[in-house]
Each structure stands twice: as C-alpha cells, then as structure tokens.
Amino acid sequence: MADTRALDEAVRFTSELIRIDTTNRGGGDGNERPAAEYAAQLLDEAGIEARVLESAPGRANVVARIAGARRAGNGPGALLVHGHLDVVPAQAEDWSVHPFSGEVRDGVVWGRGAVDMKGTVAMVLATVRSWARRGLRPERDIVLALTADEEDSATYGATYLVERHAELFRDCTEGISESGGFTFHAGPGLRLYPVAAGERGTAWLKLTAHGRAGHGSKVNRTNAVTRLAAAVSRIGEHRWPVRIIPTVRAALTELAALHEVEPDFDDVDTLLTKLGPAAALVEPVIRNSANPTVLEAGYKVNVIPGAAVAYVDGRVLPGGDEEFAATMDELTGPEVEWEFHHREIPLEAPLDAPVYAAMREALIHFDPDAHVVPYVMGGGTDAKQFSRLGIQGYGFSPLKLPEGYDYAGMYHGVDERVPVEGLHFGVRVLDRFMLGRQDTTDGVAR
C-alpha cells in the first residue's frame, strides 16, 4: 500500500504543477516545457529515466518506461499511463483564489488543472516514486506519457508522439488516463465509480455562407449572415435520435439494476427519468450532438458582408459517422457549406478485459460499499491518438469525492479544485492497480 510520503507528495506536486502556468490558448499558443522539466526531474530523482521531447519551441512532452517483472510475451503487454500538462485559460478576476496559486486551504487544492488534469499527473508521479523507495516493480511494463496540447488539437502532444516516437510505446496494449474512477453520488447511500470505456468522436465543423455584399439599408435576399443564422439555428434546435452503443447499453443495464427498474431500451428517455442523478452519466452519450459555438461575420453595421462563418462542436458516437454527415447536409441546406475543422475518431474498449476487472477491483478494495459502472465520455482525450498504435483506452483517474462536489463542473470551470483526501484515495487505488497483484514479499508485484 502507498506510503504516507506518497500521499503528501501527491498534494504537493498538484499544487506545484498548478503554479506552472501551462495555459493552452489554441492555435499553437502554449508552453508546457516548464511543467515537463519539473515532472522529468521528479522521475529522474527516483531513478526513472525520463525523456523530454519537444515538438515545437515550448511544446514539450515527457515519456518514461518502468520495467515490469514479467518478460515480454509472457502475459499482458505494457500499460500506458498518460496525462496532459496543458490547461485551458482562466480569468483571475472570476475566481475566489488566483487560478495559478495552487493554494491548499481547508483540505482542498485550488487552481486551474486541479482536476483537469494536473492532480492525476501528480498522483501518478507520487505513486511511481514510492515504488523506488519501497523496492517494488510492477507486474507489467508501465509507460508514462505526459503530453502537451491535449486541450486543443493534440498536434504538439499525443499526435506528435504517435507519429514521431511510436517506438517508445512498443508492446503497449491498454492505456489509462482522465475522466473515470471518480465518486458519483447517485442517491442516499449509493456511491458509483464510473470507469470510462469509450469516447464520442470529435467533429468540429466550419460552416461558410456566401451571399451578395451590399448596403445595410437595402433589401438583400442573398444575405450571407441570414443564411448562416438560419443554418446555425436549425443545428442548435435539432433533436438527434437515440443511438445505444454496447458500453452505454451495459451502463444502462447496471444502473437500472441498482435502481430496481427494467432497462427499457425502446424508450431510453423515459428510462433515464427513473435513474435519478445517475442519468447524468448516460444522458450526454445516447446521441450524437452538435452545438454552435462561434460566429464570425461582418465588419461594419451598415455593410452586408459577402460571407459569414460559424464553428460547431460536433460529437459522434461509434458507428454514427454516416448519420452525422447526412444530418449536417440536411441542416445546413444548399446555401451553407460545411467542412471538418478538426476530426477525431470515437472509441470503445472491451468491458470483459482483465484490465477493466483490475480497475474495478482496486476501487472496490478501498471503497467496498461502492459500485463500479461502465461509462462513455461525451468528449475526448489523448486516447484517440494512442489508439492508432492499437492501444485500448480507458478513463481511470480515481478520486473519492464528497457529496455535493460538482466533479463535471470542475472541468474548465471557475474555482476548479480537488479535495486532498480525494488525491490520497487516488494514490492508493493507482498504486494497487498499476502494481498488479499485491504479493510483494520479494519486491516484485505479482
């Protein structure tokens, strides 16, 4: 079991990582190198050789491999443990504490990245450093990858690593990262731990409407802004049909059993009303989605522009690509063009894999009265890029959270923070899961 120093280090590393401003503003504007060097130094201190790989000035990644006890080809392949070092922007005037203070107050660590996802990076670093002190080796090779640019396109991070340094991930068969293994309070006495085994695909779109430029005082039936606005309105109001993928079906089945209701897959919307707060785990991923997010048009109030542009955040379930494209053709109509601004594949990993069972066991070991349920992420992670190397991705960044803690609201939200006790729990769970079986009498986890 993880030692006290590992628990303390997880909190300290979280705070210190938050103080390193790694804001990713998109379009190549970011600087993860100071955080990468910080993490690499912590690994080097523990005798773990870490490589800092820079894809562009300031855009740095860290990769390290910890040798496991099993020989290659004997048992499972290497486990990839990846997390990103960049964070989304934060406006200090909106926060109760400075977003890059890393302040620890009243048992909570505050700051941008506390949850997304410097806290998890800190837990992993603290865990593997503790192995060196305890003379332990994991059952299988562990490959650590701390990446840049996850909060934008991953061009400078996971994509770069996969395309330029694939050899560093040889033998990796599964990977774990953010957005899973956290406490979800689903009602009195009902604690769930959703473990992610899927992600919707990313379909960011650019819409362009063309028309006849002219004076703002004259009637214009080919107004580009009007055409674009109509298409955006149709997209925003569209009700996508239900599409139940296997992981969501498994989640609904388990949640229905816990709530003692029949899982009616012919009327999923009604089923969700019977699941109480737990419906929030499933509702975002029973459909494709498309949300208009950016509008760009015009340059003067009395000038009708000849073109107008909008951007849409689309998300697509596994198997839903054709439906999504056909729907966008219909909703945009003949007067608005659309194209993919950024596109990434959806993912779905097996629930009957030993690695999923091991994650479940580690969580239940430290919270025996809880229930582990499968989960699909509405958004995406670097697992999409690593899947191109044949690595099955799961969301597993364990945290034990108190009732009333808005975990989902912490992602990209104001006053992002993580409980100290949550980090301690996460270290214990990661230690047990990543090591393997717990007979360590001779310094080897079996």
N, C-alpha and C positions, 0 to 999 in steps of 0.2 A: 504494500500500500504506500502511496506517495507520502514523503516525509513532510514535516512541518515547514522546512525551508522551502520546499517546492510550492506550498500554499502561499507563503509570504512572497516568494518571487513572482508568482502569477499576478498578484496585485501590484507589486512594484513595477513589473515590466509593462503591465497595462497602462499605468499612469505615465511611465516614461515614454512609451510609444505614442501616447496621445499628445504629449508635449512636442513631438516632432511633427510639424505641420506638413502633411503629405497630401494636401488638397489637390484633387484632380478636377480641373475645370473643363476638361474635354478638349478635343481638337489638338492633342499633343501637349497641352499645358499642365505639367505636373512634375514633381520631383520626389521620387521615393528613395533616392540614394542614401540620405542620412539614416533613414529607418532600416534600409538594407544593411548598411555597415554596422549599425547598432546590433541587429539580430545576428549577423555573421560573427561579431566579436563574442557575443554570448555563447554561440555554438563552439567557437574556437577555444574559449576558456574551458569548455567541458571535453576538449579533445575530439570534437566532431568537426571534420574538415568541411568548411562552407565555401562555396564559390559565389562571388558576386558577379552577375552577368548583366551588363548594361546594354540595352537595345538602342538607346539614343542618349545624348547627354542628360544625366539626372534620372533617367528611367531605368532603375536597377531592380534586379531580381536576385533571390538567394536560393541556391539548391544545395542540399546536403544529403548524403546517404549514410544510414546507420546499419551496419551489417547485422543480420539476424543469425540465429543459431542453426537454422536449417540450411542444408546445402541446396543450391539451385536445382530445380527439377524435383525436389522432394517436398511435396506439399504445396501450399498456395504460393503465388508469386509475391512480389514486393507490394507493399501498401503505400500508396501516395497520400500524403497528408499535406494539403495545400491551403493557403490563406493569402489574402491580398493585403498589401501595405498601404494602399491609397485610400482616401476617404472623400466623400462628397463635400462641397463647400458648406460653411456655417457662418452665419452673421452674428457676431458677438453681441450686438445690441438686443437680439431676440432671446438671449439665454440668461438663465439665472446665475450661471458661473461662466467664466470665459471658456469657450469651446475647446481651447487647446491648453487648458491649465492642468488637466489630469488630476484635479483635486480629489482627494479621498476624504469624504465627510459623512458622518453618521452611517458608516458601514456601506458606503456606496462610492464607486469610482465614476467621476463625471468627465464627459468630454466627447468630442467627435471621434468616433471609432470604437467607443467602449464596447458596443455590441457588434458593429459592422466595420471591421471585424478584428480590431487590434486586441481585444480581450481574448479571443480564441488563439490568435498568434502567440500571445503571452502565455496562455495555458500550455500550449504545445512546447514552447521553448523551456518553460519551467519543468515540464514533465521529462523531456529527454535529458536535460541537465541532471535531474535527480537520478537517472539511471547510471550515469557515470559515477556519481557519489556512492551509489549502492552496489556497484559492480554487477549490474544487470544487462542482459542483452535481450531484445525482443525475439519472439519466435520466428518472425519473418523479417526480411529487409524492410526498413522504413525509409522512404524518400520524402524529404521535406522540400516543399517549394513555396516560397514567399514571393508573391508576384506584384508587379506594377499594373496599373491601368485596368483593373477589373471594373472600376466604376464608370468606364467609358466603353471602348471597343475591344479591350484586351490586346490591341495591336502591339503595345510595348511590353506586354507581360506574357500571359499564357500562350498567346499565338506565336510570339517570338520564340519562346522556349520549345514549343512543339515543332516549329518549322526549322529552327536552327540548332537545337540541342536535344533532339529526340533521344539520343543515346543515353542521356542522364536518367531516362525513365524506363530503361530496359527492364523487362520482367514485371513491370507494374501491371497488376490485373484489376485492382479496385482502388478507389480513391475516396477520401472523405474531406469535407470542407464545411462551409457555413450553412445555417438555416435548418437545423434539425437537432433533436435531443434536448430541447428546452421544455420546461414545465408549462403545461397549458391547463389551467383550472377550468374544468368543464361543468362544475356544479359542486354542491356540498359533498366533500369527501372524495370527489372524482378528479384525480390527477392523471393527466395524459402526458406522454412524451412522444410527439410526432417525430419520426425519423424519415427524412426525405429519400425517396427512391425514384424521383422523377422531376423534370422541369419542363415547363412550357418553352417552346422555341421563341426566339426574338425575331420580330418582323417590324422594324422601324421603317416607316414609309415617308417618302416625299411626294406630295401632291402638287401639281402645277396646273393652273388655269390660265389660258390665254384669252385675250379679248381685244377690243378696239380701244386704244387710248384716246382720250378726249377731254373736253372741258367739263368740269364737275357740274355746271349749270344746265347741261343739255341731256336730254333723254338718251340713254345708251342701253340698247337691248343685248349688247355683247360685252357687258361689264365683267372683267375677269374676277373682281372681288365678289360680285354677286354669285357668279358660277362657283367659285371656290367655297363661299359661305354655305351655299346650298348643299354641296357635297359633304362638307365638314359636319353640317347639321344632321344629314342622313346617317353618317358614320356614327356620330355620337349617340343617336337615338336608336340605333339598330339593336334588336334583341337576338343574340346568337342562339342557335339551337343547342340543346344538351348533347354532349359527346362524352361518354363514360369510358375512360381507358382502364386497363386492368388494375393499375395501382389505386386509382380512385375508387373502383369497384370494391377492392379489398378494404380500403379505408372506410367506405360507407358500410360495408358488411360488419366490420368490427365495431364501429361506432353505434350502429343500430343495435347490436347485441348488448353493448354496455348500457344502452338506454331502454332495452327491453321493448323494441319496436321491430316490425317487419321491414326488411330492406326492399322497398318497392322501387325498382329501377325504371318502371314505366312512368312514374311521377316523382322524379327526384326533387323537384322544387318543394313538393308537399313533405317528402321525407326529411328535407333539411329543417323544416319548421318543427320537427319532433326531436331534433338533436340538440336543442338549446344552444349554449355558447359554442359547442363543438362544431356546429355547422360552419363557423368561420374558417375552419381548417380545410373545408372542402369546397365551399361555395365559389371561390375565385377560379377553380380549376375544373369545373364541369362544362366549360365552354371556351371557345376561342374568344378573344376580345380585341377591341381597337379603340383607343382613346386619343382624340385630337389634343395636341399639347402645345403647338407653336403655330402662329400665324405671321406671315410676312407679306405686306402689300403696301404700295403707295409711298409717296414722298412729300405730298402737299395736299391740303384738304380740298382744293378746287381743281385737282387734276385726277382724272380717272386713269389708273395705270394700265399698261398693256399686258401685265402678267401679275399673278398672285400665287404665293407658295404657302403650303401648310405642311406640318410634320405630324405624324400619327404614331403612337406607340402601340404596335400590334403584338399580341402574344398568341402562339399557336400550340395546340396540344399535339402529341404524337399522332400521326395519321391525319391531321387536319389541314395540311397544306393546300390541297386542291380546293377544299371548301372555302378556305380563307381567300385565296386568289379570286375565285369565282365571285365571292361576295363583294370583294373590293371593286371588281369590274362593274358589278351592278350598282353599287352605292355611289361610285364616283361618276358614272354615266359617261356619255360620249364627249362631254365638254371639258373634262378634267383628266389629266394624265396622272398615273401613279407609278412609282418605282420603289424598289427596296433601297433605303438609305443605309441600312445595316441589317444583316440577317444572320441568325444562328439557329442551329438545329434544336429540336426538342429532344429530351432524353427520358428513358425509362429503364431502370435497373431491376434485376430479379429480387423478389422478396423471399424466395426459398434458398438464397445463397447463405453459406456459412457466415460470411461477414455480417449479414443483417442479423442473424441469430446472435452473434457475438456482441453487437451493439445493444441489442435488446437485453442480453444477459447482464452486461455491465451496468446499464441503467437500473434494472430491477435489483441488482445486488446492493446498490446504495439507496434505493427507494422502493422497498419491497411491496408497498401497497399501491404502487402506481401501475399504469397500463401503457405499454408502448404500442403505437399505432402507425401504420404507413401514412405517407404524406407526399404530396406533389407540390412543388414550389410554383407559385404564379409567375415569378420572374426567372432569372437565370444566374449562373455562376461560371467560374472558370472551368467547371467540369465539362462544359460543352467543348472547349478547346482540347482538353486532355482526352476526351472520348475519341478523338481522331487517332489516338495511339492505341485504341482498344481498351481503354481503362473505363470500367463501370463506376459511375459516380454516385455517391450518397451524401446527403446533408446530415452532418453529425458534429455539432459544436455544443456539447452538453452544458446546460446551465440549470440549476434548481432555483426557481423563481417564486417569490411570494405572491399571494393573491393580490389582485389589483395592479400588478406590474404589467404595463402595456408593452409587451415584447415587440409586437409588429410595429407599434408606433415609434419605437426607438430607431428603426431603420430610416435614416435620412431625416429624422425628426429633430425638433428643438429639445434641448436638455437631455440628450442621449446619455445614458448612464447604465451601470451594471452593478448589482449587489456583490459585495466582497464574498459573502457566503456562496453565491452562485458560482463565482470563479473557483472557490475551493472545491465545490462539488464537481465542477467540470474537470479539474486536475485529477481528482480521484478516479473518475469514470474513464478519462482518456488513458490514465496510467494502466488501469486494468485491461481495457480493450486493446490498446496498442502493444502491450507486452505479450498478450496471449494468455494461455493458461497459467495459473498462479503458483505452481510448484517451483520455487526459486531457491531451493536449498543449496545448489551448487553455482548460483549466479546466472543461471540460464532459465528464462521463462519457457515453460513447456505447455 
